[in-house]
Amino acid sequence: MPERLASLDRIVVLSGFRVPMADADEQRLLERLKARDERAFNELVRLYQGKIYQLVFRMLGDRAEAEDLAQEVFVTVFKSIDGFRGDSKLSTWLYRVATNHTKNRLKYLGRRARGQKQELTELAEREVVESASMATSAKIDRPDEALLGREAESIVQQALARLEEDHRELVVLRDVENLSYEDIQRITGLAEGTVKSRLHRARLALKESVEALSAGRRKTT
């Protein structure tokens, strides 16, 4: 196992970047990983840590938890790479490991918090404001534009936190990570029709929540 994984906090800028990798390149990377090539694992981390961080952050709403969990995901990948059968892309398997870890962490947090969902929602809002959103920009925003961007990001993250766990997972995988329906099926184990119907309901619920939160903000300003 590499002695140190690069700091996720410094690589957040990659979170809006879809990692391109040809099938042949991915196969070579997989072969190196199974050969326990430390440089291959460092390469895997560099390529995917931003995306994995974003995935778990969007589902957890807590930056510190997301950083810890993203590290755990790569440790799991390191330990279990020999069990990867190659029936999906390496990146799809990585997402599957990440979503399974995240669901387990959500269950743990739910048992520990017991009804403190509002506290997690407020924490999610604070973390989003502190990180000034996941996306990068080629220009420096005007202060008023930056404020609007942070407020919109905060509202979306709060709305995500209000979704049912299964719905949140699908929204994040499809609308944040831009994964194909085929990849989502492999990750979740759901049939295509189920994915699409649940995603439709999740989007409606998210839209209603965003509108309600936005209306609430306007009343207080």
C-alpha positions in Angstrom: 0.0 0.0 0.0 1.4 3.5 -0.8 2.6 5.1 2.4 0.6 8.2 1.7 -2.3 9.1 -0.5 -2.2 12.6 -1.9 -4.3 15.1 0.1 -7.9 15.0 -1.1 -8.3 18.5 0.0 -5.8 19.7 -2.5 -7.3 17.6 -5.4 -10.9 18.8 -5.0 -10.4 20.8 -8.2 -10.5 17.6 -10.1 -14.0 16.9 -9.0 -15.6 18.5 -12.0 -13.4 16.7 -14.4 -14.5 13.4 -16.0 -11.6 11.1 -16.1 -11.0 9.8 -19.7 -9.3 6.5 -20.1 -9.2 4.2 -23.1 -10.1 0.5 -22.5 -6.6 -0.6 -23.3 -5.0 1.9 -20.9 -7.4 0.8 -18.2 -6.5 -2.8 -18.8 -2.8 -2.1 -18.5 -3.5 -0.1 -15.3 -5.5 -3.1 -13.9 -2.6 -5.5 -14.7 -0.2 -3.2 -12.9 -2.5 -2.9 -9.9 -2.8 -6.7 -9.6 1.0 -6.9 -9.8 1.0 -4.6 -6.7 2.8 -1.8 -8.6 2.8 1.0 -6.1 3.1 3.6 -8.9 -0.1 2.2 -10.4 -2.0 2.7 -7.2 -0.7 6.3 -6.9 -1.9 6.8 -10.5 -5.3 5.4 -9.7 -5.6 7.8 -6.7 -4.5 10.8 -8.8 -7.0 9.9 -11.5 -10.1 9.2 -9.4 -9.8 10.7 -5.9 -11.5 13.9 -6.9 -14.4 12.0 -8.4 -14.7 9.6 -5.5 -14.5 12.5 -3.0 -17.3 14.3 -4.8 -19.5 11.2 -4.9 -19.2 10.5 -1.1 -19.4 14.2 -0.2 -22.6 14.7 -2.2 -24.1 11.7 -0.4 -22.8 12.4 3.1 -22.8 16.2 3.1 -19.8 16.3 5.4 -16.3 17.2 4.1 -14.4 15.6 6.9 -16.4 12.3 6.7 -16.0 12.4 2.9 -12.2 12.8 3.1 -11.9 9.9 5.5 -14.3 7.7 3.6 -12.6 8.4 0.2 -9.3 7.3 1.7 -11.0 4.1 3.0 -12.3 3.4 -0.5 -8.8 3.3 -2.0 -7.6 1.2 0.9 -10.3 -1.3 0.1 -9.5 -1.2 -3.6 -5.8 -1.9 -2.8 -6.8 -4.9 -0.6 -9.4 -6.4 -2.8 -8.1 -5.7 -6.4 -7.4 -9.4 -6.9 -11.1 -10.0 -6.5 -12.0 -7.8 -9.4 -13.3 -10.1 -12.1 -13.3 -7.6 -14.9 -17.1 -7.9 -15.6 -17.3 -4.1 -15.7 -14.9 -1.2 -16.2 -12.4 -0.6 -13.4 -13.9 2.8 -12.8 -17.4 1.4 -12.5 -16.2 -1.1 -9.9 -14.5 1.8 -8.1 -17.8 3.6 -8.0 -19.5 0.5 -6.7 -17.0 0.2 -3.8 -17.5 3.9 -3.0 -21.3 3.7 -3.0 -21.3 0.6 -0.8 -18.9 2.3 1.7 -21.1 5.4 1.7 -24.3 3.5 2.3 -22.6 1.8 5.3 -21.4 5.1 6.6 -24.8 6.6 6.3 -26.3 3.8 8.3 -23.7 4.2 10.9 -24.2 8.0 11.1 -28.0 7.4 11.2 -27.7 5.1 14.2 -25.4 7.5 15.9 -27.3 10.6 15.2 -30.8 9.2 15.6 -33.0 11.9 14.3 -30.4 14.6 13.9 -30.8 14.9 10.1 -31.2 18.7 10.4 -27.8 18.9 12.0 -26.3 17.1 9.1 -28.1 19.3 6.7 -26.7 22.4 8.4 -23.3 20.9 8.4 -23.6 20.2 4.6 -24.5 23.8 4.0 -21.5 25.1 6.0 -19.1 22.7 4.3 -20.3 23.7 0.8 -19.8 27.4 1.6 -16.4 26.7 3.0 -15.3 24.7 0.0 -16.8 27.4 -2.4 -18.4 24.7 -4.5 -16.9 21.7 -6.3 -16.5 23.3 -9.7 -13.5 25.3 -11.0 -13.7 28.4 -13.1 -11.4 30.0 -15.6 -12.4 33.5 -14.5 -12.7 35.3 -11.2 -16.3 35.8 -10.3 -17.6 39.2 -9.2 -18.4 39.1 -5.4 -22.1 39.2 -6.0 -21.9 36.4 -8.6 -19.7 34.3 -6.3 -22.3 34.8 -3.5 -25.1 33.7 -5.7 -23.1 30.6 -6.8 -22.4 29.6 -3.2 -26.0 30.1 -2.2 -27.3 28.0 -5.1 -24.7 25.3 -4.2 -25.8 25.4 -0.6 -29.4 25.0 -1.5 -28.7 22.0 -3.8 -26.6 20.3 -1.2 -29.4 20.7 1.4 -32.0 19.5 -1.0 -29.8 16.4 -1.7 -29.5 15.7 2.0 -33.3 15.6 2.2 -33.7 12.9 -0.4 -34.1 9.3 0.4 -30.8 7.5 0.4 -31.6 5.5 -2.8 -32.8 8.5 -4.6 -29.8 10.6 -3.6 -27.5 7.9 -4.9 -29.1 7.9 -8.3 -29.1 11.7 -8.6 -25.5 11.8 -7.7 -24.4 9.0 -10.0 -26.4 10.3 -13.0 -26.6 14.1 -12.7 -23.4 14.9 -10.8 -21.1 12.1 -12.0 -22.7 11.9 -15.4 -22.5 8.1 -15.5 -24.4 6.1 -18.1 -27.5 4.2 -17.2 -25.5 1.0 -18.0 -22.8 1.9 -15.5 -25.5 2.9 -12.9 -27.1 -0.5 -13.3 -23.8 -2.2 -12.7 -23.1 -0.1 -9.6 -26.6 -0.4 -8.0 -27.7 -3.8 -9.3 -31.0 -2.3 -10.4 -32.8 -2.9 -13.7 -32.8 -0.1 -16.3 -36.5 0.6 -15.9 -36.1 0.8 -12.1 -33.2 3.2 -12.4 -35.1 5.5 -14.7 -38.4 5.5 -12.7 -36.6 6.1 -9.4 -34.4 8.7 -10.9 -37.5 10.5 -12.3 -39.1 10.5 -8.8 -35.8 11.6 -7.3 -35.5 14.6 -9.6 -39.1 15.7 -8.9 -38.4 15.5 -5.2 -35.1 17.4 -5.6 -36.8 20.1 -7.6 -39.6 20.5 -5.0 -37.0 20.7 -2.2 -34.9 23.2 -4.1 -37.9 25.4 -4.7 -39.0 25.2 -1.1 -35.6 26.1 0.2 -35.2 28.9 -2.3 -38.5 30.4 -1.3 -37.5 30.1 2.4 -34.3 32.0 1.7 -36.1 34.8 -0.1 -38.5 35.3 2.8 -35.5 35.8 5.2 -33.7 38.3 3.0 
